Amino acid sequence: MATFFDGKVQVAHPDRHYIGGEWIPSSSTSRFDLISPTTEAVTGQVAAAGEVDVDRAVAAARDAFDQGPWPLMNPAERSEYITKLAERLRGRIEELAHAWTGQIGVAHGYAAVGYAMAVDFFEAQVKTAASFPWEEQRPTAYPDSIALVRQEPVGVVAAIVPWNAPFFSTAIKVAPALMAGCTVVLKPSPETPLEAYILAECAEAAGFPPGVLNVIAADRDASDYLVRRPGVDKVSFTGSTETGKRIAAVCADRVARVALELGGKSPAIVLEDADIDQVTDVMASSLSEVSGQVCVNMTRYLIPESLKDEFIASMVQKLEKITVGDPYAPETTMGPLATRRQIEKVEWFVQKGLEEGAQLATGGKRLPHAAGYYFEPTLFVDVDNMSTIAQEEIFGPVACVTTYRDIDDAIRLANESKFGLAGAIFTNDSSAAYRIATAVKAGSLAQNGLKPDFSIAHGGFKQSGIGREGGEEGLKSYLEMKTIVLDALPEAAAGASS
C-alpha cells in the first residue's frame, strides 16, 4: 500500500496497471512523478504505460465486450454493479478530495463538494437508465410487420480525461459508458492519475467482471497509440481543442465514434439593469474556482459603456479580496495553478495581452511564495475582442473586459469566437435573457450565472466539441441504434418494448 500527501490518499498498486480485473506489472520501468503545485516537490510516482500495456488493456476490454457477460446483461443488472461502485466511491470521498487538492492545488473545501457531486453522477445515471427507452416499437411502412428500435452498446470505449477535474471528467464518461453496456479503457492524465486508481479499486471491490473497466496512465505517445487501436470503437476525450482535432482525424480514418469536450472562452453579457455588485460576486467566485482552470469559465466580460467604470471598480475590489494560498488553509479561496507549464503559459498570455494594447486593472503576476505555482487573479480592460487574450483559452485566473454599444453588438461580440461552450446573461429580464441565449452560439447559456447542468446535457458548439455529456443525451452517445423489422412481436421483446 502506497500513501500520498502525508497519508491522506492510499493506493494499493501505483506501480501497476488495472487490466482484465488484475493489477498487472507495467511493461515499462518508466514512472510519472506527481509534483505538488504548492511545494514543487515530487510527492510520489505511478506506472507509465507503454504500447504493450495499451495493447493488453484494449485486448482485455475487447474480450470483455465480445465474450463477456457485461453487454448481454439487462440494464437493471448493470445498474446493480454501478450502484455498488457508487457506494464504494462514496466511502472514499475524502481520499478523492485530497487527491484533487494534492495533485493540482484545488482549495480543499471546494474539492470535497465537487467530488461528492461526481459520485452522485453514477447514481444519477442509474436513475436515467431506469426510464430510458432501451427498446421501442415504432410504426413501419411495411404492412403486416412490426418494427423495433433497439439501443445497443457501441463497444470498447477509450475514455481520456484531463488533469483539471479528473474525477468529475471520469464520472461523466465512465458512468454512462458502463450503463450502456460498453467496456472501458480509462486513460487518466499523468499529472492526476490517483482518482483513476481509486476508481479501479472500487470497481474491483464491487465485483465488476474482468475487463469491463481497465486503467492505464499514459503520456501523449501512448495515448495516441490507444486512439489508433483498431479494437477501440469509440474515443471520448476532454481536453484542448488542438488535441481534439488530432483525435477526430484519427477516428475519422477508421470511422470510429468520437465525443469531444474541448476548449472554451465563455462570454458573460451584462445588461444595464443588472446589479453590478451581485454580478461581480458571481464572476470573482467563478474565476477563482480551480484557479481558473475550467473550460466553461466566464473569461470574456461584455459590458455596456454606461456600466464600464462601475463594473471595473467593483470587479477589481472583489478580485483583490480573493485569498490565494495554501489550499488547505480555511481562509484560502484560490490555490495554485496545477503545473509549472501552466503558470508559464498564463504568464505568456499576460505579456501578449500587454503587447497587444490591453490594460491591466489588477493582477498579472506570480505571487511571492517561497514555492508553488501561485498567480494573482487578473483582469484586463480595454480589450479588443479579436486580440489573443480575448480569442484564446488561457486556462487560468485571467479575464477580459470589452464594452459593447447595444444588445446586437453584445451578441456579435459573444459569437465572434471559434469557441461555443457556455455563457451567461446578467439581467433581471428573463425575456431579454432568452432572446440573447437563443442568439449566442454556445451549448449552455444561463441567466445570472454559469449553470452547466450535467443532469440534462453538456457540450459545445463550433470548436468547443462534438457530442453531449450528462443526462439521457450522454447515455445515448455510448449506444448504437438498431432497427429490427419482424412479422410478429416475439415474446422476448414484448416486455422490453413500448
C-alpha positions in Angstrom: 0.0 0.0 0.0 1.5 3.4 -1.1 0.5 6.6 0.6 0.4 10.1 -0.9 0.1 13.6 0.6 1.1 12.7 4.2 -1.1 9.6 4.2 -4.3 11.3 3.1 -4.5 9.1 0.0 -3.8 5.4 -0.2 -3.4 3.4 -3.4 -2.6 -0.3 -3.3 -0.7 -0.7 -6.6 0.6 2.6 -8.1 3.4 0.7 -9.8 0.9 -1.4 -11.8 -2.0 -1.1 -14.3 -5.5 -2.4 -13.8 -6.2 -4.7 -16.8 -8.6 -7.5 -17.1 -9.6 -7.4 -13.5 -6.0 -7.8 -12.3 -3.2 -5.4 -11.2 -0.6 -6.1 -13.9 3.1 -5.1 -13.7 3.9 -2.4 -16.2 5.8 -3.4 -19.3 8.0 -0.3 -18.8 10.2 0.8 -15.9 9.1 4.4 -16.7 7.2 6.3 -13.9 5.3 9.5 -13.8 6.3 11.9 -11.0 3.5 13.5 -9.1 4.6 17.1 -8.4 2.9 19.1 -5.8 1.8 22.5 -7.1 2.2 24.0 -3.6 5.8 22.9 -2.9 7.0 21.9 -6.4 8.4 18.7 -4.8 7.8 15.1 -6.1 5.2 13.5 -3.9 5.0 10.1 -5.4 5.1 8.1 -8.6 2.8 5.9 -10.7 3.5 3.5 -13.5 3.7 4.9 -17.0 2.0 2.7 -19.6 3.8 1.8 -22.9 2.3 0.4 -26.1 2.4 -3.2 -24.7 0.2 -2.1 -21.8 -2.2 -0.3 -24.1 -2.4 -3.5 -26.2 -3.2 -5.5 -23.1 -5.8 -3.1 -21.9 -7.6 -2.9 -25.3 -7.5 -6.7 -25.6 -9.0 -7.1 -22.2 -11.8 -4.6 -22.9 -12.4 -6.2 -26.3 -12.6 -9.7 -24.8 -14.9 -8.5 -22.1 -17.2 -6.9 -24.7 -17.1 -9.7 -27.3 -17.1 -12.7 -25.0 -18.1 -11.5 -21.5 -21.4 -11.1 -19.9 -21.4 -7.3 -19.5 -23.1 -6.1 -22.7 -25.6 -9.0 -22.5 -26.8 -8.1 -19.1 -30.1 -6.2 -18.9 -29.8 -2.5 -17.7 -31.2 -3.4 -14.3 -28.3 -5.9 -13.8 -25.7 -3.4 -14.8 -27.3 -0.8 -12.5 -26.7 -3.1 -9.5 -23.0 -3.1 -10.2 -22.9 0.7 -10.8 -24.8 1.3 -7.6 -22.3 -0.8 -5.7 -19.5 1.1 -7.3 -21.0 4.4 -6.2 -21.3 3.1 -2.7 -17.6 2.2 -2.7 -16.7 5.6 -4.1 -18.8 7.4 -1.6 -16.8 5.7 1.1 -13.6 7.2 -0.3 -14.8 10.7 -1.0 -12.4 12.2 1.5 -9.4 10.5 -0.3 -10.7 11.6 -3.7 -10.9 15.2 -2.5 -7.4 15.0 -1.0 -6.2 13.6 -4.3 -7.6 16.6 -6.2 -6.1 19.1 -3.8 -2.8 17.4 -3.6 -2.3 16.9 -7.3 -3.4 20.3 -8.7 -3.9 22.5 -5.6 -7.7 22.9 -5.7 -8.9 24.6 -2.5 -9.9 21.7 -0.3 -13.3 22.8 0.7 -14.3 23.1 -3.0 -12.7 19.8 -3.8 -14.8 17.9 -1.2 -18.1 19.4 -2.5 -17.1 18.9 -6.2 -16.2 15.3 -5.9 -19.3 14.4 -3.9 -21.2 15.7 -6.9 -19.2 13.5 -9.2 -20.1 10.4 -7.2 -23.7 11.5 -7.4 -23.4 11.2 -11.2 -23.0 7.4 -11.0 -26.3 7.2 -9.1 -28.0 9.7 -11.4 -27.0 7.6 -14.4 -28.8 4.6 -12.8 -31.9 6.6 -12.4 -31.7 7.8 -16.0 -31.3 4.2 -17.2 -34.4 3.1 -15.3 -36.7 5.2 -17.6 -34.6 5.1 -20.7 -36.3 3.5 -23.9 -33.8 0.7 -24.5 -36.2 -0.9 -27.0 -39.3 0.7 -28.6 -41.9 -0.4 -31.1 -42.3 2.0 -33.9 -44.7 2.3 -36.9 -43.3 0.8 -40.1 -44.0 1.3 -43.8 -44.2 -2.4 -44.3 -47.8 -3.8 -44.0 -48.3 -6.6 -41.5 -44.8 -6.1 -40.0 -43.6 -4.8 -36.6 -40.6 -2.5 -36.2 -38.4 -2.4 -33.2 -35.8 0.3 -32.4 -33.2 -1.2 -30.1 -30.3 0.6 -28.3 -27.1 -1.4 -28.1 -23.7 -0.5 -26.6 -21.2 1.0 -29.0 -18.4 -1.4 -27.8 -14.9 -0.7 -26.4 -14.5 3.0 -25.2 -11.3 4.8 -24.7 -12.0 7.4 -22.1 -9.3 10.1 -22.0 -9.6 12.6 -19.2 -7.8 15.9 -18.3 -5.9 17.0 -15.3 -8.1 19.9 -14.1 -11.1 18.0 -12.8 -10.1 14.4 -13.3 -12.7 12.5 -11.3 -15.6 14.6 -12.5 -14.5 14.1 -16.1 -14.1 10.4 -15.4 -17.5 10.1 -13.9 -19.2 11.9 -16.8 -17.7 9.4 -19.2 -17.4 6.1 -17.4 -20.8 6.1 -15.7 -22.9 6.3 -19.0 -20.4 4.0 -20.9 -20.8 1.3 -18.3 -24.5 1.8 -18.0 -24.8 1.4 -21.8 -23.0 -1.9 -21.7 -19.7 -0.7 -23.0 -16.3 -1.8 -21.7 -13.8 0.9 -20.9 -10.1 1.7 -21.1 -9.7 4.7 -18.9 -6.6 6.8 -19.5 -6.0 9.5 -16.8 -3.6 12.4 -17.2 -0.1 11.7 -16.0 -0.4 14.7 -13.6 -3.6 13.4 -11.9 -3.8 9.6 -12.0 -4.8 8.9 -8.4 -8.6 9.2 -8.9 -8.4 6.6 -11.6 -6.6 4.2 -9.3 -9.2 4.7 -6.6 -12.0 4.1 -9.2 -10.3 0.8 -10.3 -10.0 -0.4 -6.7 -13.7 0.4 -6.1 -14.7 -1.4 -9.3 -12.7 -4.4 -8.2 -14.3 -4.4 -4.7 -17.8 -4.1 -6.3 -17.1 -7.3 -8.3 -17.2 -6.0 -11.8 -16.4 -8.7 -14.4 -12.8 -8.8 -15.6 -12.0 -6.4 -18.4 -15.1 -4.2 -18.1 -13.0 -1.4 -16.6 -9.3 -1.0 -17.3 -7.0 1.8 -16.1 -3.7 2.8 -17.6 -1.9 6.2 -17.0 -0.1 7.2 -20.2 1.8 10.0 -21.9 0.9 11.6 -25.2 2.6 9.0 -27.3 0.9 6.0 -25.6 -2.4 7.9 -25.6 -2.0 8.5 -29.4 -1.4 4.7 -29.8 -4.5 4.0 -27.8 -6.7 6.2 -30.0 -5.3 4.4 -33.1 -6.0 0.9 -31.9 -8.5 -0.9 -34.2 -10.1 -2.6 -31.1 -11.3 0.8 -29.8 -14.9 1.5 -31.1 -15.2 5.0 -29.5 -13.0 7.6 -28.1 -14.4 10.1 -25.5 -11.9 12.9 -24.9 -11.9 16.0 -22.7 -9.0 18.4 -23.2 -7.6 21.0 -25.6 -9.1 21.8 -29.0 -5.8 21.1 -30.8 -5.5 17.6 -29.3 -9.2 17.0 -30.0 -8.7 17.8 -33.7 -5.9 15.2 -33.9 -8.1 12.6 -32.2 -11.1 13.4 -34.5 -8.8 13.0 -37.6 -7.6 9.6 -36.4 -11.1 8.4 -35.6 -12.4 9.6 -39.0 -9.8 7.5 -40.8 -11.4 4.3 -39.4 -14.9 5.7 -38.8 -14.6 5.2 -35.1 -17.1 7.0 -32.9 -15.8 10.1 -31.1 -17.0 12.5 -28.5 -15.0 15.7 -27.8 -15.4 18.2 -24.9 -12.9 20.8 -25.8 -11.9 24.4 -25.1 -14.0 27.4 -24.2 -13.9 31.2 -24.0 -17.3 31.8 -22.4 -18.8 35.2 -22.6 -20.6 36.9 -19.7 -23.0 39.5 -21.1 -24.1 42.2 -18.6 -27.2 44.2 -19.3 -27.8 47.7 -18.0 -30.4 46.6 -15.4 -28.0 44.2 -13.7 -27.0 44.6 -10.1 -23.2 45.1 -10.6 -22.3 44.1 -7.0 -24.1 40.8 -7.4 -22.6 40.3 -10.9 -19.1 40.8 -9.7 -19.7 38.5 -6.8 -20.5 35.7 -9.2 -17.7 36.5 -11.6 -15.0 36.7 -9.0 -16.1 33.5 -7.4 -16.2 31.7 -10.8 -12.8 33.0 -11.8 -11.1 31.6 -8.7 -12.6 28.1 -8.8 -9.9 25.6 -9.7 -7.7 28.7 -10.2 -9.5 29.5 -13.4 -8.6 26.1 -14.9 -12.1 25.3 -16.0 -13.2 25.0 -19.7 -16.6 26.6 -19.1 -15.3 29.5 -17.1 -16.5 33.0 -18.0 -13.4 34.9 -19.1 -14.9 37.5 -21.5 -16.9 40.1 -19.8 -19.1 42.1 -22.2 -20.2 45.3 -20.5 -22.3 48.3 -21.7 -20.3 51.5 -22.0 -22.6 53.1 -19.3 -21.5 50.5 -16.7 -17.8 50.1 -17.6 -16.3 52.2 -14.8 -18.6 50.8 -12.1 -18.1 47.3 -13.2 -14.3 47.5 -13.3 -14.1 49.2 -9.9 -16.3 46.5 -8.3 -14.6 43.6 -10.0 -11.1 44.8 -9.0 -12.2 45.1 -5.4 -13.6 41.6 -5.4 -10.6 40.0 -7.1 -8.2 41.7 -4.7 -10.1 40.2 -1.8 -9.6 36.6 -3.1 -7.2 34.9 -0.7 -4.6 32.9 -2.7 -2.5 30.4 -0.8 -2.3 27.0 0.8 -5.3 25.1 -0.5 -5.8 23.5 3.0 -5.9 26.8 4.8 -9.6 27.6 5.8 -9.3 31.2 4.6 -7.9 30.2 1.1 -10.4 30.7 -1.8 -7.9 30.0 -4.6 -4.9 27.7 -4.6 -2.0 27.5 -7.1 -2.1 26.7 -10.8 -1.6 23.0 -11.4 1.9 22.9 -13.1 5.0 24.9 -13.9 4.0 24.5 -17.6 0.6 26.1 -16.9 1.8 29.1 -14.9 4.4 29.8 -17.6 1.6 29.6 -20.2 -0.5 32.1 -18.2 2.5 34.5 -17.9 2.9 34.3 -21.7 -0.7 35.3 -22.3 -0.5 38.2 -19.9 2.6 39.5 -21.7 0.8 39.0 -25.0 -2.2 41.0 -23.8 0.0 43.9 -22.8 1.9 43.8 -26.1 -1.4 44.0 -28.0 -2.6 47.1 -26.1 -4.9 45.8 -23.3 -4.5 47.4 -19.9 -4.1 45.6 -16.5 -6.7 46.6 -13.9 -5.3 44.2 -11.3 -3.1 41.2 -11.1 -0.9 39.9 -13.9 2.0 38.3 -12.0 3.1 35.4 -9.8 2.7 35.8 -6.0 5.9 35.8 -4.0 5.6 32.4 -2.3 8.7 30.5 -1.5 7.5 27.7 -3.7 4.4 26.8 -5.6 2.6 28.0 -8.8 0.6 30.9 -7.3 -0.7 33.6 -9.6 -2.8 36.7 -9.0 -6.4 36.9 -10.1 -6.0 39.1 -13.2 -8.3 41.5 -15.0 -7.6 43.1 -18.4 -9.6 46.1 -19.5 -9.9 47.9 -22.9 -9.6 44.5 -24.6 -10.0 44.2 -28.4 -12.3 41.3 -28.9 -10.1 39.9 -31.7 -6.9 40.1 -29.6 -5.1 37.0 -28.5 -6.2 37.1 -24.9 -9.9 37.5 -25.9 -9.8 34.7 -28.5 -7.6 32.0 -27.0 -8.3 29.8 -23.9 -5.8 30.9 -21.2 -6.9 28.3 -18.6 -6.0 30.4 -15.6 -7.5 33.2 -13.4 -7.4 35.8 -16.2 -10.4 37.7 -17.6 -11.0 40.4 -20.2 -13.4 43.4 -20.2 -14.8 44.5 -23.6 -17.5 47.1 -24.0 -20.5 46.9 -26.3 -22.8 49.5 -27.9 -26.2 47.7 -27.8 -27.6 44.2 -27.5 -27.0 43.3 -31.1 -23.4 44.4 -30.7 -23.1 42.3 -27.5 -24.4 39.2 -29.3 -22.0 39.9 -32.2 -19.0 40.1 -29.8 -20.1 36.9 -28.0 -20.3 35.0 -31.3 -17.0 36.4 -32.6 -15.1 33.4 -31.3 -14.1 29.9 -32.6 -15.4 28.5 -29.3 -19.0 28.0 -28.2 -19.1 26.1 -24.9 -21.1 28.1 -22.4 -22.1 31.6 -21.4 -24.2 33.8 -19.1 -26.5 36.8 -19.4 -26.8 39.0 -16.3 -30.2 40.7 -16.2 -33.4 40.7 -14.3 -35.4 40.5 -17.6 -35.9 36.8 -18.4 -37.3 37.7 -21.9 -34.1 39.6 -22.7 -32.0 36.7 -21.4 -34.0 34.3 -23.5 -33.6 36.4 -26.6 -29.8 36.6 -26.1 -29.5 32.9 -25.2 -31.1 31.8 -28.4 -28.8 34.1 -30.4 -25.5 33.2 -28.8 -23.8 30.1 -30.4 -22.9 28.0 -27.4 -24.0 24.7 -25.9 -25.1 26.1 -22.5 -26.4 29.5 -21.6 -27.9 30.7 -18.3 -29.3 33.8 -16.7 -27.3 35.4 -13.9 -24.6 32.8 -13.6 -22.8 30.0 -15.2 -25.1 27.0 -14.7 -23.9 23.9 -16.7 -26.4 21.2 -15.9 -25.0 17.7 -16.3 -28.4 16.1 -15.5 -29.5 17.4 -18.9 -26.6 17.6 -21.3 -23.3 19.5 -21.6 -21.3 20.2 -24.7 -20.2 22.8 -27.1 -20.8 24.4 -30.5 -18.0 25.1 -33.0 -14.5 24.2 -31.8 -15.7 23.5 -28.3 -16.5 20.0 -29.1 -18.7 17.3 -30.6 -21.5 15.5 -28.7 -23.0 15.9 -25.3 -22.3 14.5 -21.8 -24.7 14.1 -19.0 -28.4 13.0 -18.7 -30.1 10.9 -21.3 -28.1 12.5 -24.1 -24.9 11.4 -22.5 -26.1 7.9 -22.3 -27.2 7.9 -25.9 -23.7 8.8 -27.0 -22.5 5.3 -25.9 -25.2 3.5 -27.8 -25.9 2.4 -31.4 -29.4 2.4 -32.7 -30.5 -0.8 -34.4 -33.8 -1.3 -36.4 -35.4 -4.7 -36.5 -38.4 -5.4 -38.7 -40.3 -8.6 -37.9 -43.5 -10.3 -39.0 -44.7 -10.5 -35.3 -43.6 -9.3 -31.9 -41.5 -12.1 -30.3 -42.2 -12.9 -26.7 -38.7 -11.9 -25.7 -39.3 -8.4 -27.0 -42.8 -7.9 -25.6 -41.7 -6.9 -22.1 -39.0 -4.6 -23.3 -41.0 -2.7 -26.0 -43.3 0.2 -25.5 
